[in-house]
């Protein structure tokens, strides 16, 4: 049995082949063999990695119309005439190539150079498609539009058939007594009439035979002979014209046949790559990273042939100075599965396939050897042990320091004492050549041997002593017991037999064996407690994160409530101001005649206007921010990122600008800040004491030099952006016009300004500019 079959790679390839779109790629997948050339491995992995991204986001590559046309294209290249059906398949093939090229244009959000190398070699023969589509329809028939001659011939055929039908109907009508059921039929392309057999010689023309019963005969009356001959002549002309058209179309295909064969080969490669990617997407797989060092790392690896609902994910890590992994544990506990996962994932990677784990790192090997299963053969006179030794001898002869060796139950199948000694000797040989090896065993001496050497990594598969069942969990750093007695009890072996077996084993145990067993039991207990502790820590962390999210949401709701209250208070103050203006106007108009006590009473109404205090923000003193945190400005709900923290304030990055804010002007945000390229930032300072404080709706620059005025205007506009102020005035006066021009130049360069204009008469006229922000 080959290494590939012993690791069941062939079964995986059969699954992948089901994702192929046509026979050529399916055959290529089934015939896939691992490559040990680093350049080919890296190329194939890069291709499938890009294809996996594409499949997950955009679906599989369209291959409609692509099929194995190699024989037809080879015939075309030799100048042979193609059938109409062949030409129709060529049309669909060209359309399929166009779909593949169009698919590449959809892949816009990631780089895909290796797929580009393939797809860019495809040639869409639009001229050939247009030429063939004018002649051949979707059913593989030559159309009237193929040539004027064909259209004219078919028009003559239809005319002749119409004349034949009229003549036949006239004959039937005039000889109704002799004609049976008025049937008109066609034989060998000629119209015939069914008449009584006794009268078949009374009408002239030709007799074509009798019916099965002998009661009726098929005749071609003299009136139809000429018409049938004419129709047959048109049909012959049609066939000749069709052959001429097919010849011309075949010549068009001959011109592109070699390029189409290259297209077909490329499509087979693409379909193979995307079939592997589709399999990977369906099985939640990833592409392995290729390591230059001898290090294998598989994170949460799952055997792809085990039911996804039952498979246990394990993590495997082998690196220098460890070169040999020795796995121990109970029968049916998962030792062989763990070994197969490592070997299978290596071969899958070398076949350009994704592997079923969260992440993987696979080194380059020059060859993979495996001694798994029982290859005993009656024909070859090989016992089970002989078959194993034969493989192990080959491994010891041919393995190098760059090989991967898999040994299942090394040294088994013979006397245990001799088997242990042989297994130790074989592992010694593999250690001498420094190859990477994964071996499984039940031998106690082999376990002790593994613990004595630094280049051997001992591991085991867990056994649940409470339920007497394997858990299939891989545990690094420990050796496991075979638990044969527990398994025997579970499967009904009498307790007396099991008890006596334990007695015999304990008699044979050394003090060292007893100490090792106790130590392993303590290690297993510690591991279980550690697992439970990690589980509790993870649960507490999840609770903490949920509470933090709820706290952030509540803070945001509180700020929104304050903002709403401020808006309502502002509206109320505005209405009170309007009332005050009415009172003052009334006082002004009646100041000459109103009695003093009434004026005092009217003026007293003003004192009833209550000023609304700005809400005070109560900041959580225990909250600690750190650089990189996402926060929101309380005033505008804009999300920004903390870039530095000072003693009294901090800097945040908002739309590429650094803004200095106080701690009470921000709150935590649930948003995630995407990482952006570094670029120059501009720092501004929020001078407002309180984020809910209102800011003036105008900036007065009168009396300032141009430089001073622009600096003041810049600070004001920064404040306006932070407070989400949409409209405001810049008062610059008329004067010489220099300040107004400088203000307009500055506004025209600000990307956050929607528009600006000179003020209306009631807005300050030409001495003011009204600005509208985006």
Secondary structure by P-SEA (a helix, b strand, c coil): cccccccaaaaaaaaaaaacccaaaaaaaaabbbbccaaaaaaaaaaaaaaaaaaaccccccccccccaaaaaaaaaacccccaaaaaaaaaaaaaaaaaaaaaaaccccccaaaaaaaaacccaaaaaaaaaacccccccccccccaaaaaaaaaaaaaaaaaaaaaaaaaaaaccccccccccccccbbbbbcccccccccccccccccccccbbbbbcccaaaaaaaaaaaaaaaaaaaaaaaaaaaaaaaaaaaaaaaaaaaaaaaaaaaaaaaaaaaabbbbbbbbcccbbbbccccccccccccbbbbbbbbcccccbbbbbbcccccaaaaaaaaaaaaaaaaaccccccccbbbbbbccccccccccccccccccaaaaaaaaaaaaaacccccbbbbbccccccccaaaaaaaaaaaaaaaaaaccbbbbbbccaaaaaaaaacccbbbbbbbbccccccccccccccbbbbcaaaaaaaaacccaaaaaaaaaaaaaaccaaaaaaaaaaaaaaaaaaaaaaaaaaaaaaaaaaaaaaaaaaaaaaaaaaaaaaaaaaaaaaaaaaaaaaaaaaaaaaaacccccaaaaaaaaaaaaaccccccccccccccccccccbbbbcccccbbbbbccccccccccccccbbbbbccccbbbbccccccccccbbbbbbcccccccbbbbcccccccccaaaaaaaaaaaaaaaaaacccbbbbbbccccaaaaaaaaaaaaaccccccccccccccccccbbbbbcc
